Amino acid sequence: MISYYVHDLLNSKENLEVYIISPHYNFWKALDYENINTIHPPKSKLELLRILRANNKSFDLAIFSSPFTRYLKILPLIKARYKICYDPLDFAFRRPRLRVLGNINVKGCSAYDLRDSFYGESLGNLLRCCGFAVKEKIPKLRNIEDYKLSSQKTVVLFAYSRDELRKIPDHFWINLCYNIIQSGYEVLILYDDEAKTYSQKLIASLNNAVKGIYTDSIEKTVQILNGAYAVICPDGALLHISILSKVKKIVVFFTIVEPKHRIPEIAYKTKKIKTIRIEGRRLKNIISRFSVFDSSSMPEYYSRLRDFYFEACKEEKDRLIKENEKKYINEILEFLKCAE
């Protein structure tokens, strides 16, 4: 989320140097900015401690991004005027953990409404508190060539989701693919190492009516998306990579999180984005009950109750998808055809 502010941030002051400790090391390396210093946090706190001790450089701003707030005790070792810790995962359950260390200008902070704002706006707000004049902007990628796809009407589909609550059932993907093909488009299923097994099984279920394409880097993913007519995916990392690419049409499925929390308004200025929200009164009720249970801070038996709501949420989501399958598919087909 901080990437939407990096352009203004790095140009807000001359020779500003930013220190980002993030698990998304390859993402930051793909951006076209020289004054970002990135560390991929090792699993061991001792190893991170060694890395920080070896780096005697002083920075203007240091940012720890989720899920590495557990390294807070090591924060004093970073030599920076301002230090921000940010855990967006808590936002899904309405419990933000935001911390700014340093001299902050509280008057420079605008009001932030968690229920109505893009998640990243909280970071923009914190940066403004630290005196940095930033607005949402799409970050610049390094120069990446376009991948030459076999058809100018190729729809790239990323079907895999690590999060069970964001997962879309196989039967939906299969029916959607057949309908897209019948409408005159080519479907290409994109997958990485983690999604490989799932995606290849999906391709086999489609009797090889669609092709698969493997990616092993953000750069290659962007190359493929640059040449695509449209991309379809669940809410996740590929959504954000799609926004940075040249693809003009994006279809994205949302379940727990609302689209306005994940997609910055500026993205709609350069993309046509179709959001499909899988929602219902019962699902909303289950999610509200599910989200209050945190097994790390509750007695052990609460974790079982949390698992119960987790499973109930998954079952209700799948039921809603099956019930609305035809509606969703028709909406996607209409979206693909518009403004051709």
Phi, psi and omega in degrees: 000328180296338183298333180288351179245358188292327182296308178295321182301310185286345178253005182283333179218146181292134178060028177292134178241129184245141184242112182244123175257108190215146174288347183262056184301315183295329177297312182295326179291338180280345181278151186265062178223131184273334187262033170255125177253117188243137174237130173272115186295127174288166180293329183270132175295326180295322179292320177294321177301318179296318180296316182291322179294327181285342181259104183266007184288147177258138184240160176282323185214134176239135182232125171261123178255160182303149001258039188257031175292347178292348179269016184306323183295340181270348184308320180300340180286342179277127180271098180209149180291318178237142179227126182240131172247133189219128180232088183293341180300326180293337183297327181299334181250018175060032177228080182290143171239102181239134180222133173238127177250131181129184179275111183252150178262093184299326181294338180277356181271129174271162180294142180237119181258108185301327185279343185238001187247155169300134183309319183295342180300331177297322177290320176301321179296316179296319179297322177293326175299328181276001176096009179265127180276102184229144171229161179297129173213145177290124181293154182273131174272155170296160182298115181235124181289157179279144175276132182275102178276158185289341181222145177282354179244045180271126175259117180271128182242124172248103190268341188282144173218127178292323182279119181300327182287344177256355184291138176257130184301150181302319184299328179291313179301318181298310180295322178297315181300313180299319180292322178294318179297316180297338179273002174098014179254159172260138179251132179235118180270117181269139177208152174250192183300317183292324184269359189300307183299312180299314184292321180292326175294321179295318178298318178296323179294336179269012179054036178058029176287344176237159178257159176247153177220132185265140174232140179239013180199162176295321180300314180293322177300315179296319178305313182294315181293329179301327182265001185273153175283322180201163176228142178233132183199161169284164175304126181170198185298323184295331176303312183290323177293323179298321180297327180281339183277182181270355181301139187264335183240130181229129172246127183223137180264135177237143177238280183289314187269143177280143181306322183295341179277339186252336184248120179290148182302327183296335181296329181288350180282336182242351183232153165263117185240123177254116178256133176245112182263116177273104187214159179187160183300315182293319179297318179298320179294318179296316181297319180295325177285318182298321188288346181276351183261122178234103187296342180284342183236005181247164174302159188302322184292342178293329181297327178292321178293322177297318177297324179298314180291327176300312180293320178297322179297314180298316181296318180292322178298314179297323179295317180296321179295316179296320181292326184252014186305310182299318179298313180299315182296316179297321178296319180294316180298319177296321180295318180295325183281333187294140176055039176282000000 
